[in-house]
Amino acid sequence: MTAAGKPAPIRDPAADDEAHWRRLWAGYLAFYGEDLPEAVTAATWRRILDPASPVFARFAVRDGTLVGMTVNVLHEGTWTVAPVCYLEDLFVAPEARGAGIGRALIADLVDLGTMRGWSRLYWHTKLGNAEARRLYERFVAADDFCRYRLVL
C-alpha cells in the first residue's frame, strides 16, 4: 500500500526504465553483498525487455518513480505440464518499505500466474532474512528443502 492507502501500481518494464531499474538492482545486489560484472547487469536488462526471453520483470511505481521490482524466470518443469515461475529477485527501495509494496509485487505474480495458467510460483531467501521471511510466510509456509548451489 502507498501512503494514501492505495496499492502501488505494478506494471511491466519499459525501455526508458533502465536507469531507475539499475538503481533498484544496485540496492538489491548491495543487500546480498554481490558485485556482478557490468556485462551481467546489461544482459539481465536486455533479457527483461526481450519478449522472447523467459526472464521478465514487474515494477512497483509510486509518484512516477520505481520503488520495487521482481525479476522472474518462467520455465518448464518435469512435474507439471504448465509453466513454473521462479521469483528470482525481489527488492523494495529502503525509503518505500513498510508500505505493502513487497506484498503487492508477490500478489501481482500470483494474479499473473493464475491468469496465465502457471502451475506454481516459488522463491527462496536466506534463513536469516527475517523481514523477507515474515512477508513470504503471509503467502505460504517455507518447505523443508535445502538448496545446494555449485557455481561453475
HUSUL-V480589 format. One record per pair of residues at least 4 apart in sequence whose C-alpha atoms are under 6 Angstrom apart, sorted by the first residue. I is the first residue (numbers start at 1). GAP is how many residues later the second one is. If there is no record, write none. Layout:
BEGIN
i = <I:I>
gap = <GAP:GAP>
END
This chain:
BEGIN
i = <1:1:1:1:1:1:2:2:2:2:8:8:9:9:10:10:11:11:12:17:21:22:28:29:30:47:47:48:48:48:54:54:55:55:56:56:57:57:57:58:58:59:59:60:60:60:61:61:61:67:67:68:68:69:69:70:70:71:71:72:72:72:73:73:74:74:75:75:76:76:82:82:83:83:84:84:84:85:86:86:86:87:104:109:112:113:113:133:137>
gap = <4:5:6:7:98:99:4:5:6:97:52:53:51:52:49:50:47:48:46:4:4:4:63:5:4:6:8:7:8:9:19:20:17:18:15:16:13:14:15:11:12:9:10:6:7:8:4:5:6:25:26:23:24:21:22:19:20:17:18:14:15:16:12:13:10:11:8:9:7:8:36:37:35:36:34:35:36:36:35:36:37:36:4:4:4:4:5:4:4>
END
